[in-house]
Amino acid sequence: MNILLSILLSILGAISQGLFWAILAFGVYITFRILDFADMTCEGSFATGGSACALLVVVFNWNPYLSLIVATLAGMAAGAITGLLHTKLKIPPILAGILTMISLYSINLRIMGQSNTPFLRNKSTIISIIKDLLPSAKELGMKDSTLQILVVIALGLLFSALMIGFLYWFFGTEIGSAIRATGNNEAMVRAQGGNTSKYIIIGLIVSNGLIALSGALVAQSQGYADVSMGVGAIVIGLASIIIGEVIFSKKISFAYKLISIVVGSIIYRIIIAIVLQMGLNTNDLKLLTAIVVAIALSIPVLKKKKVVVVQEEDK
């Protein structure tokens, strides 16, 4: 019974984390799927969001919700720098992102003044503020850790829904449609008189703003910000996108694609949680992530091969 309860709590914790990490996956989706831009900035901007949020809350006693806005703006600035390096200096996309990512490591150290900044117990976070408004865990008949997980899930659902609504609206506007068109065929947009450089920069700004917001949310939920918290973030984002695409393969609308990213992020986190419960060494998590992504990428290919084989047999 205790084992089942432990597994259930780990799954709930995975869902709570998956919802916050889904916002990072939205940002990765914008660059890799919509803009067709291999942007490595996200590994730096994710940590920048967490670092800026921790600094404002811990050092300057800012409201944790207001700190999310500044963290998002910091990520947007990082995206703008990558966009300018690519569009104005003609640096290849992946190299422009790497240059910004490397620079952000030093900037994040400067922001926090150290490699790690914990949220002290006397400092409010978005989670603690909501918990203070609710009856105590004892009054509700549960552990404090369980109540915290439920609060994080509620906040994750709220932020994920808000981001889905925002992105669905934004990419339906004239600028959003131009960004999508630039990703599909940049030469055509340029031939029609569109400023593709502007659209690429805007896309990167929106993408890294979301990624930094995710970093700030994750930092507050886990209780600390770290300069290396963004390492591997791009693979985690891609894993969420690919898993969601495999599951929702028959749904082609943009809204379904956004929802599939959230589902993919949650499933990825649940897989990680279950495997850890089975005794996997935490040092092997990156290897597990690579295996999960490889399997998810191979499923569509295997499906196509199966269809071809069946068609040949029918002939």
Secondary structure, DSSP 8 states (H G I E B T S, - for coil): -HHHHHHHHHHHHHHHHHHHHHHHHHHHHIIIIIS-----THHHHHHHHHHHHHIIIIIS---HHHHHHHHHHHHHHHHHHHHHHHHTT---HHHHHHHHHHHHHHHHHHHHSSSEEE--TTS--HHHHHHHHS--HHHHTS-HHHHHHHHHHHHHHHHHHHHHHHHHHHTTSHHHHHHHHHHH-HHHHHHTT--HHHHHHHHHHHHHHHHHHHHHHHHHHHTEEETTTTTTHHHHHHHHHHHHHHHTTT--SHHHHHHHHHHHHHHHHHHHHHHHHTT--GGGHHHHHHHHHHHHHHHHHHHHHHHHHHHHHH-
